[in-house]
Amino acid sequence: MPTIWGIVGWVAAVALVLLLVATNVRTTANSLWLYEHLFERNHVPERTGITMIELRKVGATIQDYFGNDTEPLVVVAEIHGAPISLFGSDEASHMADVKQLFAKTYRVQVISGLVLATSIAAAWYRRRRSGFDMIGLWLSRGSIIAAAAIATIGVASVLAFQQVFLLFHYIGFPGGNFTFSTTTDYLVQVFPNAFWSDITFVIGSMTMAEAVLLWGIVWAVRRFRR
């Protein structure tokens, strides 16, 4: 039977994985610079007729929307000099679903951070010096799990991103409307699939780099202590 500290160790490792991923999702979702870069990279101004200045306003409006209680989402942008409301009712409804999903992700970030911090504090308080080795083991384990999960998702995304993206929508938005026309709906014109592919790559790269760095720090500390 696993000991209580064995169970805590696995809980802490999973909490670390969730904390890394949720934090990186939150960081990218609120990075206006990243939005602008990906708008340019995916030629959104040329595809939509919306200038980068207007796209910056669009990105800022959406980020503000994710952080407030205002409903529904209303985004107005000038296209060829004429102000147009970009998103229809179905698109606004989908963005409300996205907002709820982000809110859940942010709660996961807070809860996983508290769980990890509490586990580390308890191990340090109750086990003292031996607790240091336990904490190192938990962090190494969590780093390996995070790296393995990101590598698996990365390979799947490279081989079949459309299918992975569709599966994510079925899981994240059960019963919700997430099918739009690339010729008539501005939501998928401003945020094409390639935009989300790039975002996924950024989140995965950040998480992988953090996991490797954390594992390396734990390894270096253990080696120094020996």
N, CA, C and O of each residue as an XYZ file, in Angstrom:
904
protein
N       0.844     -1.200      0.000
C       0.000      0.000      0.000
C       0.876      1.244      0.000
O       1.859      1.303      0.738
N       0.536      2.245     -0.818
C       1.339      3.467     -0.835
C       1.193      4.230      0.476
O       0.114      4.265      1.066
N       2.273      4.833      0.922
C       2.239      5.652      2.134
C       1.564      6.977      1.828
O       1.341      7.328      0.670
N       1.242      7.712      2.896
C       0.607      9.008      2.709
C       1.509      9.948      1.936
O       1.037     10.739      1.119
N       2.824      9.864      2.197
C       3.752     10.737      1.480
C       3.892     10.315      0.019
O       4.151     11.143     -0.854
N       3.720      9.020     -0.236
C       3.728      8.568     -1.626
C       2.559      9.140     -2.405
O       2.711      9.552     -3.555
N       1.391      9.164     -1.778
C       0.204      9.737     -2.419
C       0.383     11.238     -2.616
O       0.085     11.783     -3.679
N       0.881     11.900     -1.556
C       1.112     13.347     -1.656
C       2.086     13.651     -2.779
O       1.931     14.639     -3.497
N       3.107     12.784     -2.930
C       4.096     13.004     -3.983
C       3.496     12.993     -5.370
O       3.836     13.833     -6.203
N       2.601     12.043     -5.627
C       1.965     11.985     -6.940
C       0.997     13.149     -7.146
O       0.898     13.693     -8.245
N       0.287     13.526     -6.087
C      -0.617     14.680     -6.176
C       0.187     15.940     -6.486
O      -0.220     16.749     -7.320
N       1.333     16.106     -5.812
C       2.173     17.282     -6.047
C       2.716     17.300     -7.464
O       2.780     18.358     -8.089
N       3.110     16.133     -7.980
C       3.651     16.055     -9.342
C       2.590     16.455    -10.367
O       2.870     17.221    -11.289
N       1.373     15.936    -10.204
C       0.282     16.289    -11.121
C      -0.056     17.773    -10.985
O      -0.329     18.444    -11.980
N      -0.038     18.285     -9.751
C      -0.314     19.704     -9.531
C       0.712     20.571    -10.253
O       0.369     21.619    -10.799
N       1.966     20.134    -10.257
C       3.004     20.883    -10.973
C       2.710     20.927    -12.467
O       2.840     21.979    -13.094
N       2.319     19.804    -13.037
C       1.999     19.753    -14.468
C       0.860     20.717    -14.785
O       0.951     21.510    -15.723
N      -0.204     20.644    -14.004
C      -1.362     21.516    -14.231
C      -0.993     22.981    -14.048
O      -1.470     23.842    -14.787
N      -0.149     23.261    -13.069
C       0.267     24.639    -12.823
C       1.050     25.194    -14.005
O       0.808     26.324    -14.430
N       1.977     24.420    -14.537
C       2.774     24.884    -15.675
C       1.884     25.159    -16.886
O       1.971     26.223    -17.499
N       1.035     24.203    -17.223
C       0.201     24.342    -18.421
C      -0.789     25.499    -18.251
O      -0.923     26.337    -19.143
N      -1.478     25.546    -17.115
C      -2.481     26.598    -16.896
C      -1.843     27.982    -16.885
O      -2.415     28.936    -17.413
N      -0.656     28.093    -16.283
C       0.034     29.380    -16.255
C       0.425     29.824    -17.658
O       0.304     31.003    -17.992
N       0.888     28.898    -18.476
C       1.280     29.252    -19.837
C       0.070     29.573    -20.713
O       0.151     30.436    -21.587
N      -1.035     28.895    -20.489
C      -2.276     29.239    -21.195
C      -2.691     30.656    -20.834
O      -3.049     31.446    -21.708
N      -2.644     30.974    -19.557
C      -3.036     32.309    -19.100
C      -2.099     33.378    -19.653
O      -2.540     34.460    -20.039
N      -0.814     33.069    -19.688
C       0.160     34.034    -20.201
C      -0.079     34.330    -21.673
O      -0.086     35.493    -22.075
N      -0.273     33.300    -22.478
C      -0.478     33.512    -23.909
C      -1.824     34.164    -24.194
O      -1.938     34.981    -25.108
N      -2.847     33.808    -23.414
C      -4.180     34.383    -23.635
C      -4.197     35.883    -23.375
O      -5.031     36.602    -23.927
N      -3.277     36.359    -22.535
C      -3.257     37.777    -22.181
C      -2.074     38.525    -22.776
O      -1.772     39.646    -22.366
N      -1.401     37.902    -23.751
C      -0.264     38.556    -24.390
C      -0.709     39.226    -25.688
O      -0.879     38.556    -26.706
N      -0.894     40.523    -25.654
C      -1.301     41.253    -26.857
C      -0.186     41.232    -27.888
O      -0.447     41.183    -29.089
N       1.061     41.268    -27.421
C       2.200     41.185    -28.345
C       2.142     39.891    -29.143
O       2.388     39.901    -30.349
N       1.823     38.785    -28.497
C       1.757     37.505    -29.190
C       0.621     37.507    -30.201
O       0.785     37.005    -31.313
N      -0.524     38.063    -29.832
C      -1.627     38.177    -30.780
C      -1.178     38.909    -32.042
O      -1.398     38.444    -33.160
N      -0.546     40.061    -31.840
C      -0.110     40.863    -32.980
C       0.863     40.084    -33.862
O       0.744     40.083    -35.088
N       1.806     39.436    -33.233
C       2.802     38.660    -33.992
C       2.120     37.563    -34.823
O       2.476     37.354    -35.983
N       1.155     36.874    -34.240
C       0.486     35.787    -34.950
C      -0.492     36.314    -36.007
O      -0.727     35.650    -37.016
N      -1.061     37.502    -35.780
C      -1.875     38.123    -36.837
C      -1.010     38.367    -38.071
O      -1.412     38.069    -39.195
N       0.181     38.913    -37.842
C       1.089     39.180    -38.962
C       1.566     37.879    -39.594
O       1.588     37.753    -40.818
N       1.944     36.925    -38.775
C       2.477     35.650    -39.267
C       1.463     34.922    -40.147
O       1.830     34.280    -41.131
N       0.186     35.028    -39.783
C      -0.860     34.311    -40.524
C      -1.600     35.203    -41.518
O      -2.669     34.845    -42.012
N      -1.011     36.381    -41.809
C      -1.519     37.272    -42.857
C      -2.983     37.665    -42.647
O      -3.748     37.762    -43.606
N      -3.360     37.887    -41.409
C      -4.742     38.251    -41.107
C      -5.132     39.597    -41.719
O      -6.245     39.719    -42.230
N      -4.254     40.625    -41.691
C      -4.650     41.896    -42.324
C      -5.000     41.737    -43.799
O      -5.979     42.310    -44.276
N      -4.194     40.955    -44.520
C      -4.443     40.766    -45.957
C      -5.722     39.948    -46.189
O      -6.450     40.193    -47.150
N      -5.991     38.982    -45.309
C      -7.143     38.113    -45.498
C      -8.467     38.802    -45.151
O      -9.509     38.486    -45.725
N      -8.413     39.749    -44.204
C      -9.651     40.336    -43.694
C      -9.874     41.780    -44.109
O     -11.003     42.269    -44.066
N      -8.809     42.472    -44.512
C      -8.932     43.896    -44.796
C      -8.892     44.753    -43.545
O      -9.151     45.955    -43.603
N      -8.564     44.130    -42.397
C      -8.479     44.858    -41.130
C      -7.009     45.200    -40.882
O      -6.152     44.317    -40.903
N      -6.723     46.468    -40.649
C      -5.340     46.893    -40.446
C      -4.815     46.355    -39.113
O      -5.595     45.942    -38.256
N      -3.500     46.363    -38.945
C      -2.894     45.902    -37.709
C      -3.297     46.784    -36.539
O      -3.437     46.304    -35.414
N      -3.485     48.077    -36.801
C      -3.932     48.968    -35.724
C      -5.302     48.528    -35.213
O      -5.534     48.478    -34.006
N      -6.208     48.207    -36.140
C      -7.539     47.754    -35.754
C      -7.483     46.362    -35.118
O      -8.218     46.078    -34.173
N      -6.610     45.499    -35.640
C      -6.488     44.158    -35.066
C      -5.968     44.212    -33.634
O      -6.352     43.405    -32.787
N      -5.091     45.175    -33.382
C      -4.612     45.349    -32.007
C      -5.783     45.706    -31.083
O      -5.877     45.210    -29.960
N      -6.674     46.578    -31.580
C      -7.859     46.942    -30.791
C      -8.763     45.724    -30.587
O      -9.324     45.527    -29.509
N      -8.896     44.914    -31.638
C      -9.710     43.700    -31.535
C      -9.143     42.779    -30.458
O      -9.875     42.284    -29.600
N      -7.817     42.553    -30.516
C      -7.180     41.690    -29.525
C      -7.338     42.224    -28.113
O      -7.614     41.464    -27.184
N      -7.161     43.545    -27.946
C      -7.285     44.151    -26.620
C      -8.718     44.044    -26.096
O      -8.929     43.790    -24.910
N      -9.696     44.237    -26.976
C     -11.102     44.134    -26.576
C     -11.432     42.722    -26.099
O     -12.114     42.539    -25.091
N     -10.944     41.733    -26.834
C     -11.209     40.338    -26.465
C     -10.530     39.977    -25.147
O     -11.120     39.294    -24.310
N      -9.292     40.435    -24.961
C      -8.600     40.154    -23.707
C      -9.303     40.819    -22.528
O      -9.396     40.236    -21.448
N      -9.797     42.041    -22.736
C     -10.573     42.702    -21.681
C     -11.854     41.924    -21.381
O     -12.252     41.783    -20.225
N     -12.485     41.426    -22.430
C     -13.714     40.654    -22.273
C     -13.487     39.410    -21.421
O     -14.323     39.069    -20.584
N     -12.365     38.733    -21.629
C     -12.065     37.539    -20.842
C     -11.874     37.862    -19.361
O     -12.015     36.983    -18.510
N     -11.556     39.112    -19.054
C     -11.292     39.477    -17.671
C     -12.411     40.229    -16.972
O     -12.245     40.648    -15.826
N     -13.563     40.412    -17.645
C     -14.665     41.126    -17.000
C     -15.958     40.311    -17.096
O     -15.961     39.196    -17.617
N     -17.037     40.871    -16.598
C     -18.328     40.177    -16.571
C     -19.286     40.664    -17.655
O     -20.472     40.338    -17.619
N     -18.794     41.430    -18.607
C     -19.649     41.992    -19.651
C     -20.069     40.924    -20.653
O     -19.245     40.139    -21.122
N     -21.342     40.903    -20.969
C     -21.888     39.996    -21.987
C     -22.928     40.749    -22.810
O     -23.596     41.628    -22.266
N     -23.096     40.446    -24.094
C     -22.221     39.576    -24.885
C     -20.991     40.333    -25.380
O     -20.871     41.542    -25.184
N     -20.102     39.621    -26.010
C     -18.916     40.243    -26.596
C     -19.326     41.069    -27.817
O     -20.013     40.577    -28.713
N     -18.895     42.326    -27.834
C     -19.125     43.207    -28.978
C     -17.778     43.755    -29.417
O     -17.089     44.428    -28.650
N     -17.408     43.461    -30.662
C     -16.125     43.923    -31.203
C     -16.405     44.685    -32.490
O     -16.960     44.139    -33.444
N     -16.013     45.946    -32.501
C     -16.203     46.794    -33.678
C     -14.833     47.139    -34.246
O     -13.932     47.547    -33.514
N     -14.684     46.974    -35.552
C     -13.421     47.309    -36.216
C     -13.724     47.969    -37.555
O     -14.747     47.698    -38.184
N     -12.823     48.833    -37.970
C     -12.968     49.474    -39.278
C     -12.398     48.565    -40.361
O     -11.269     48.083    -40.268
N     -13.215     48.345    -41.391
C     -12.775     47.563    -42.547
C     -12.970     48.436    -43.774
O     -14.090     48.787    -44.144
N     -11.841     48.777    -44.399
C     -11.867     49.697    -45.539
C     -12.558     51.013    -45.163
O     -13.302     51.591    -45.955
N     -12.294     51.467    -43.940
C     -12.792     52.756    -43.488
C     -14.180     52.762    -42.889
O     -14.637     53.802    -42.414
N     -14.874     51.617    -42.898
C     -16.239     51.551    -42.372
C     -16.265     50.708    -41.098
O     -15.776     49.579    -41.100
N     -16.835     51.245    -39.996
C     -16.923     50.460    -38.751
C     -17.933     49.326    -38.887
O     -19.062     49.535    -39.332
N     -17.512     48.124    -38.498
C     -18.353     46.942    -38.631
C     -18.289     46.135    -37.328
O     -17.222     45.971    -36.736
N     -19.442     45.640    -36.899
C     -19.479     44.717    -35.774
C     -19.055     43.346    -36.274
O     -19.735     42.741    -37.104
N     -17.924     42.855    -35.765
C     -17.302     41.676    -36.364
C     -18.050     40.367    -36.112
O     -18.162     39.531    -37.009
N     -18.554     40.193    -34.913
C     -19.046     38.877    -34.534
C     -20.561     38.855    -34.398
O     -21.162     39.727    -33.770
N     -21.170     37.822    -35.009
C     -22.599     37.619    -34.876
C     -22.937     36.915    -33.569
O     -22.067     36.690    -32.727
N     -24.217     36.571    -33.411
C     -24.684     35.989    -32.154
C     -24.042     34.627    -31.877
O     -23.691     34.325    -30.737
N     -23.889     33.804    -32.926
C     -23.269     32.487    -32.732
C     -21.802     32.620    -32.328
O     -21.314     31.884    -31.471
N     -21.111     33.563    -32.955
C     -19.711     33.772    -32.620
C     -19.565     34.312    -31.194
O     -18.673     33.894    -30.456
N     -20.445     35.242    -30.813
C     -20.420     35.787    -29.459
C     -20.734     34.705    -28.436
O     -20.155     34.684    -27.351
N     -21.659     33.802    -28.785
C     -21.997     32.699    -27.885
C     -20.800     31.768    -27.688
O     -20.529     31.309    -26.578
N     -20.093     31.500    -28.779
C     -18.909     30.645    -28.665
C     -17.838     31.309    -27.805
O     -17.182     30.644    -27.004
N     -17.663     32.607    -27.969
C     -16.669     33.312    -27.167
C     -17.049     33.314    -25.685
O     -16.172     33.324    -24.822
N     -18.342     33.305    -25.386
C     -18.775     33.182    -23.994
C     -18.368     31.825    -23.432
O     -17.976     31.714    -22.270
N     -18.467     30.783    -24.279
C     -18.020     29.455    -23.862
C     -16.502     29.447    -23.638
O     -16.009     28.846    -22.683
N     -15.777     30.119    -24.527
C     -14.328     30.213    -24.378
C     -13.972     30.927    -23.073
O     -13.048     30.529    -22.363
N     -14.711     31.972    -22.776
C     -14.488     32.735    -21.545
C     -14.660     31.841    -20.316
O     -13.862     31.903    -19.381
N     -15.684     31.028    -20.321
C     -15.915     30.114    -19.204
C     -14.798     29.089    -19.089
O     -14.376     28.739    -17.987
N     -14.318     28.607    -20.246
C     -13.233     27.631    -20.236
C     -11.947     28.256    -19.673
O     -11.217     27.619    -18.913
N     -11.687     29.495    -20.055
C     -10.519     30.197    -19.500
C     -10.671     30.373    -17.988
O      -9.708     30.200    -17.240
N     -11.878     30.718    -17.542
C     -12.105     30.898    -16.107
C     -11.816     29.599    -15.348
O     -11.227     29.631    -14.267
N     -12.224     28.466    -15.907
C     -11.933     27.175    -15.284
C     -10.426     26.906    -15.271
O      -9.882     26.393    -14.293
N      -9.766     27.262    -16.373
C      -8.317     27.071    -16.448
C      -7.596     27.907    -15.395
O      -6.640     27.444    -14.771
N      -8.058     29.135    -15.203
C      -7.436     30.008    -14.208
C      -7.669     29.474    -12.799
O      -6.801     29.608    -11.936
N      -8.838     28.866    -12.557
C      -9.078     28.257    -11.246
C      -8.162     27.062    -11.030
O      -7.666     26.838     -9.926
N      -7.944     26.295    -12.096
C      -7.008     25.170    -12.008
C      -5.610     25.677    -11.662
O      -4.901     25.065    -10.864
N      -5.218     26.796    -12.265
C      -3.912     27.378    -11.971
C      -3.776     27.708    -10.484
O      -2.771     27.369     -9.860
N      -4.779     28.361     -9.926
C      -4.730     28.766     -8.516
C      -4.741     27.546     -7.598
O      -3.939     27.455     -6.669
N      -5.653     26.608     -7.862
C      -5.784     25.436     -6.995
C      -4.531     24.572     -7.051
O      -4.032     24.130     -6.016
N      -4.020     24.330     -8.261
C      -2.812     23.496     -8.382
C      -1.623     24.168     -7.720
O      -0.789     23.494     -7.115
N      -1.535     25.484     -7.825
C      -0.454     26.202     -7.149
C      -0.543     26.060     -5.640
O       0.471     25.857     -4.972
N      -1.761     26.165     -5.094
C      -1.954     26.009     -3.658
C      -1.642     24.592     -3.206
O      -1.018     24.395     -2.163
N      -2.073     23.603     -3.984
C      -1.808     22.204     -3.636
C      -0.305     21.933     -3.629
O       0.216     21.306     -2.707
N       0.385     22.410     -4.662
C       1.826     22.191     -4.746
C       2.555     22.885     -3.591
O       3.423     22.291     -2.951
N       2.198     24.142     -3.333
C       2.849     24.892     -2.262
C       2.585     24.245     -0.898
O       3.489     24.159     -0.067
N       1.346     23.789     -0.666
C       1.005     23.148      0.607
C       1.768     21.838      0.780
O       2.254     21.531      1.869
N       1.868     21.070     -0.303
C       2.595     19.790     -0.237
C       4.066     20.018      0.087
O       4.638     19.311      0.917
N       4.675     20.997     -0.561
C       6.086     21.296     -0.323
C       6.296     21.788      1.110
O       7.240     21.374      1.783
N       5.409     22.677      1.569
C       5.530     23.214      2.922
C       5.372     22.102      3.965
O       6.098     22.069      4.958
N       4.420     21.196      3.733
C       4.191     20.101      4.681
C       5.394     19.165      4.733
O       5.813     18.741      5.811
N       5.947     18.846      3.567
C       7.121     17.960      3.538
C       8.309     18.608      4.233
O       9.043     17.949      4.970
N       8.490     19.877      3.999
C       9.615     20.591      4.619
C       9.428     20.680      6.137
O      10.388     20.524      6.891
N       8.205     20.928      6.577
C       7.936     21.093      8.009
C       8.020     19.766      8.750
O       8.580     19.695      9.845
N       7.457     18.703      8.147
C       7.372     17.432      8.859
C       8.623     16.581      8.719
O       8.972     15.838      9.636
N       9.303     16.682      7.580
C      10.429     15.779      7.321
C      11.792     16.454      7.352
O      12.821     15.778      7.328
N      11.805     17.776      7.406
C      13.047     18.543      7.471
C      13.996     18.152      6.346
O      13.652     18.320      5.176
N      15.187     17.634      6.668
C      16.200     17.379      5.636
C      15.749     16.299      4.656
O      15.973     16.430      3.452
N      15.126     15.247      5.145
C      14.650     14.211      4.224
C      13.523     14.752      3.342
O      13.309     14.264      2.233
N      12.811     15.754      3.838
C      11.770     16.369      3.033
C      12.315     17.053      1.800
O      11.637     17.144      0.776
N      13.553     17.536      1.903
C      14.180     18.186      0.754
C      14.326     17.204     -0.403
O      14.067     17.545     -1.557
N      14.744     15.979     -0.082
C      14.890     14.963     -1.129
C      13.529     14.572     -1.703
O      13.404     14.340     -2.905
N      12.520     14.501     -0.851
C      11.173     14.176     -1.324
C      10.666     15.236     -2.289
O      10.109     14.924     -3.342
N      10.867     16.493     -1.913
C      10.420     17.588     -2.778
C      11.115     17.526     -4.131
O      10.484     17.716     -5.170
N      12.428     17.256     -4.113
C      13.171     17.125     -5.368
C      12.612     16.012     -6.234
O      12.495     16.155     -7.451
N      12.264     14.887     -5.588
C      11.674     13.764     -6.328
C      10.343     14.168     -6.945
O      10.081     13.843     -8.103
N       9.498     14.870     -6.198
C       8.195     15.289     -6.710
C       8.346     16.220     -7.901
O       7.656     16.076     -8.910
N       9.262     17.182     -7.773
C       9.449     18.144     -8.858
C      10.024     17.468    -10.102
O       9.626     17.784    -11.223
N      10.948     16.550     -9.905
C      11.509     15.807    -11.052
C      10.431     14.974    -11.728
O      10.337     14.935    -12.955
N       9.620     14.310    -10.915
C       8.539     13.475    -11.451
C       7.547     14.322    -12.237
O       7.144     13.955    -13.341
N       7.154     15.458    -11.663
C       6.225     16.336    -12.363
C       6.805     16.869    -13.657
O       6.097     16.983    -14.657
N       8.103     17.199    -13.647
C       8.759     17.700    -14.859
C       8.769     16.645    -15.950
O       8.527     16.951    -17.118
N       9.046     15.410    -15.576
C       9.068     14.316    -16.560
C       7.676     14.071    -17.124
O       7.516     13.880    -18.329
N       6.662     14.075    -16.248
C       5.286     13.883    -16.718
C       4.887     15.000    -17.677
O       4.285     14.744    -18.720
N       5.226     16.241    -17.321
C       4.883     17.381    -18.175
C       5.566     17.270    -19.529
O       4.932     17.474    -20.564
N       6.859     16.946    -19.530
C       7.603     16.822    -20.789
C       7.041     15.694    -21.648
O       6.914     15.840    -22.864
N       6.703     14.566    -21.014
C       6.165     13.428    -21.766
C       4.799     13.769    -22.358
O       4.512     13.429    -23.506
N       3.954     14.445    -21.568
C       2.625     14.810    -22.064
C       2.715     15.790    -23.223
O       2.002     15.650    -24.218
N       3.592     16.786    -23.096
C       3.751     17.776    -24.160
C       4.318     17.121    -25.409
O       3.889     17.432    -26.520
N       5.273     16.220    -25.241
C       5.852     15.522    -26.397
C       4.787     14.697    -27.121
O       4.738     14.676    -28.351
N       3.937     14.023    -26.349
C       2.876     13.198    -26.950
C       1.878     14.063    -27.717
O       1.520     13.761    -28.855
N       1.434     15.144    -27.072
C       0.482     16.047    -27.731
C       1.132     16.716    -28.935
O       0.483     16.931    -29.959
N       2.419     17.046    -28.809
C       3.128     17.676    -29.918
C       3.198     16.778    -31.139
O       2.952     17.228    -32.258
N       3.529     15.519    -30.936
C       3.596     14.563    -32.055
C       2.221     14.398    -32.687
O       2.089     14.387    -33.911
N       1.193     14.268    -31.841
C      -0.175     14.117    -32.361
C      -0.588     15.347    -33.154
O      -1.251     15.230    -34.184
N      -0.198     16.533    -32.678
C      -0.570     17.773    -33.369
C       0.137     17.907    -34.706
O      -0.446     18.378    -35.683
N       1.402     17.487    -34.745
C       2.145     17.544    -36.007
C       1.529     16.602    -37.034
O       1.411     16.942    -38.211
N       1.139     15.423    -36.579
C       0.603     14.420    -37.491
C      -0.840     14.715    -37.902
O      -1.228     14.452    -39.040
N      -1.641     15.266    -36.968
C      -3.067     15.469    -37.267
C      -3.617     16.605    -36.408
O      -4.448     16.376    -35.529
N      -3.153     17.830    -36.663
C      -3.590     18.942    -35.815
C      -5.091     19.183    -35.923
O      -5.741     19.448    -34.912
N      -5.657     19.096    -37.126
C      -7.085     19.367    -37.297
C      -7.921     18.425    -36.432
O      -8.889     18.845    -35.798
N      -7.532     17.137    -36.413
C      -8.275     16.168    -35.622
C      -8.113     16.427    -34.130
O      -9.075     16.318    -33.369
N      -6.884     16.772    -33.708
C      -6.631     17.080    -32.297
C      -7.409     18.334    -31.882
O      -7.991     18.387    -30.798
N      -7.408     19.336    -32.760
C      -8.115     20.590    -32.485
C      -9.614     20.350    -32.374
O     -10.280     20.916    -31.507
N     -10.139     19.505    -33.259
C     -11.572     19.192    -33.227
C     -11.920     18.411    -31.963
O     -12.956     18.656    -31.344
N     -11.054     17.470    -31.578
C     -11.285     16.694    -30.356
C     -11.289     17.605    -29.131
O     -12.107     17.442    -28.225
N     -10.370     18.560    -29.114
C     -10.325     19.524    -28.012
C     -11.649     20.289    -27.901
O     -12.148     20.514    -26.799
N     -12.212     20.685    -29.045
C     -13.474     21.421    -29.029
C     -14.629     20.542    -28.542
O     -15.508     21.016    -27.822
N     -14.629     19.276    -28.928
C     -15.685     18.386    -28.469
C     -15.612     18.198    -26.954
O     -16.640     18.097    -26.284
N     -14.392     18.151    -26.422
C     -14.212     17.982    -24.978
C     -14.475     19.290    -24.236
O     -15.158     19.312    -23.212
N     -13.913     20.394    -24.778
C     -14.005     21.674    -24.091
C     -15.338     22.372    -24.241
O     -15.726     23.166    -23.385
N     -16.053     22.078    -25.341
C     -17.325     22.758    -25.585
C     -18.415     21.742    -25.932
O     -18.955     21.767    -27.038
N     -18.737     20.856    -25.001
C     -19.775     19.853    -25.294
C     -21.127     20.520    -25.510
O     -21.631     21.237    -24.645
N     -21.692     20.275    -26.660
C     -22.990     20.869    -26.967
C     -22.916     22.297    -27.454
O     -23.935     22.881    -27.820
N     -21.721     22.870    -27.464
C     -21.576     24.253    -27.898
C     -21.401     24.362    -29.402
O     -21.098     23.380    -30.080
N     -21.596     25.569    -29.912
C     -21.443     25.810    -31.341
C     -20.022     26.267    -31.620
O     -19.600     27.309    -31.119
N     -19.275     25.503    -32.414
C     -17.905     25.905    -32.727
C     -17.573     25.685    -34.205
O     -16.405     25.590    -34.581
N     -18.604     25.605    -35.024
C     -18.398     25.433    -36.460
C     -18.781     26.733    -37.172
O     -19.924     27.185    -37.105
N     -17.796     27.317    -37.853
C     -18.027     28.598    -38.516
C     -17.457     28.566    -39.930
O     -16.619     27.727    -40.261
N     -17.929     29.496    -40.755
C     -17.504     29.569    -42.147
C     -16.286     30.494    -42.278
O     -16.283     31.608    -41.755
N     -15.281     30.028    -42.963
C     -14.078     30.837    -43.163
C     -14.299     31.953    -44.179
O     -13.448     32.830    -44.326
N     -15.411     31.930    -44.870
C     -15.680     32.964    -45.871
C     -16.628     34.052    -45.372
O     -16.632     35.160    -45.907
N     -17.435     33.745    -44.349
C     -18.426     34.725    -43.894
C     -18.276     35.126    -42.425
O     -18.782     36.175    -42.024
N     -17.600     34.322    -41.624
C     -17.510     34.584    -40.184
C     -16.131     35.134    -39.830
O     -15.106     34.490    -40.054
N     -16.137     36.339    -39.272
C     -14.867     36.989    -38.964
C     -14.107     36.309    -37.822
O     -12.889     36.458    -37.724
N     -14.796     35.578    -36.970
C     -14.110     34.943    -35.843
C     -13.011     34.009    -36.328
O     -11.903     34.018    -35.792
N     -13.317     33.199    -37.348
C     -12.312     32.258    -37.846
C     -11.424     32.906    -38.915
O     -10.419     32.319    -39.315
N     -11.780     34.097    -39.375
C     -10.886     34.825    -40.272
C      -9.806     35.554    -39.470
O      -8.640     35.589    -39.861
N     -10.216     36.128    -38.352
C      -9.247     36.817    -37.488
C      -8.404     35.808    -36.721
O      -7.211     36.021    -36.506
N      -9.032     34.704    -36.308
C      -8.326     33.661    -35.570
C      -8.414     32.342    -36.343
O      -9.171     31.452    -35.956
N      -7.652     32.208    -37.427
C      -7.694     30.974    -38.225
C      -7.062     29.804    -37.454
O      -6.428     29.993    -36.416
N      -7.250     28.612    -37.985
C      -6.692     27.424    -37.327
C      -5.174     27.528    -37.146
O      -4.620     27.053    -36.154
N      -4.518     28.158    -38.121
C      -3.060     28.292    -38.020
C      -2.665     29.143    -36.817
O      -1.619     28.918    -36.208
N      -3.503     30.117    -36.477
C      -3.267     30.934    -35.278
C      -3.243     30.044    -34.047
O      -2.355     30.175    -33.205
N      -4.215     29.135    -33.934
C      -4.296     28.258    -32.768
C      -3.221     27.200    -32.794
O      -2.752     26.763    -31.743
N      -2.819     26.779    -33.993
C      -1.689     25.860    -34.094
C      -0.430     26.504    -33.539
O       0.340     25.863    -32.823
N      -0.223     27.776    -33.872
C       0.946     28.502    -33.364
C       0.862     28.699    -31.852
O       1.858     28.546    -31.144
N      -0.333     29.040    -31.360
C      -0.519     29.218    -29.920
C      -0.206     27.915    -29.183
O       0.461     27.919    -28.148
N      -0.693     26.812    -29.728
C      -0.433     25.502    -29.127
C       1.065     25.221    -29.069
O       1.578     24.712    -28.072
N       1.755     25.559    -30.154
C       3.207     25.356    -30.195
C       3.898     26.202    -29.130
O       4.814     25.727    -28.460
N       3.466     27.455    -28.970
C       4.069     28.345    -27.978
C       3.854     27.805    -26.569
O       4.789     27.750    -25.771
N       2.613     27.403    -26.264
C       2.317     26.867    -24.926
C       3.125     25.596    -24.679
O       3.698     25.418    -23.604
N       3.169     24.713    -25.679
C       3.935     23.481    -25.530
C       5.417     23.745    -25.347
O       6.063     23.106    -24.517
N       5.963     24.681    -26.116
C       7.397     24.995    -26.020
C       7.730     25.588    -24.652
O       8.744     25.235    -24.049
N       6.872     26.493    -24.162
C       7.098     27.085    -22.850
C       7.060     26.027    -21.758
O       7.909     26.010    -20.867
N       6.066     25.144    -21.832
C       5.933     24.111    -20.812
C       7.105     23.142    -20.859
O       7.631     22.756    -19.816
N       7.517     22.747    -22.053
C       8.648     21.833    -22.195
C       9.925     22.471    -21.646
O      10.676     21.832    -20.910
N      10.167     23.730    -22.006
C      11.373     24.421    -21.540
C      11.371     24.544    -20.016
O      12.405     24.347    -19.378
N      10.231     24.865    -19.437
C      10.143     24.995    -17.978
C      10.364     23.655    -17.295
O      11.032     23.579    -16.264
N       9.796     22.591    -17.875
C       9.959     21.264    -17.288
C      11.419     20.829    -17.329
O      11.949     20.320    -16.342
N      12.064     21.030    -18.466
C      13.478     20.655    -18.596
C      14.341     21.482    -17.652
O      15.248     20.955    -17.008
N      14.054     22.781    -17.571
C      14.827     23.654    -16.688
C      14.657     23.243    -15.228
O      15.634     23.184    -14.483
N      13.439     22.963    -14.823
C      13.189     22.567    -13.443
C      13.866     21.242    -13.119
O      14.464     21.084    -12.055
N      13.767     20.286    -14.052
C      14.437     18.999    -13.849
C      15.949     19.205    -13.718
O      16.593     18.583    -12.873
N      16.510     20.082    -14.557
C      17.942     20.357    -14.501
C      18.356     21.005    -13.190
O      19.417     20.696    -12.648
N      17.516     21.908    -12.677
C      17.824     22.558    -11.400
C      17.827     21.536    -10.262
O      18.723     21.537     -9.418
N      16.815     20.663    -10.250
C      16.752     19.631     -9.212
C      17.965     18.713     -9.306
O      18.569     18.373     -8.289
N      18.321     18.313    -10.521
C      19.483     17.433    -10.713
C      20.762     18.109    -10.226
O      21.589     17.479     -9.567
N      20.924     19.393    -10.551
C      22.129     20.129    -10.147
C      22.214     20.270     -8.628
O      23.287     20.123     -8.043
N      21.075     20.556     -7.993
C      21.062     20.686     -6.532
C      21.394     19.377     -5.866
O      22.158     19.346     -4.902
N      20.825     18.279     -6.372
C      21.134     16.963     -5.805
C      22.622     16.650     -5.954
O      23.251     16.145     -5.024
N      23.168     16.945     -7.099
C      24.582     16.669     -7.339
C      25.452     17.523     -6.422
O      26.454     17.041     -5.895
N      25.076     18.788     -6.227
C      25.834     19.673     -5.354
C      25.796     19.194     -3.913
O      26.804     19.260     -3.210
N      24.637     18.711     -3.467
C      24.509     18.238     -2.094
C      25.340     16.998     -1.846
O      25.881     16.810     -0.757
N      25.443     16.143     -2.869
C      26.290     14.951     -2.704
C      27.763     15.313     -2.633
O      28.609     14.430     -2.496
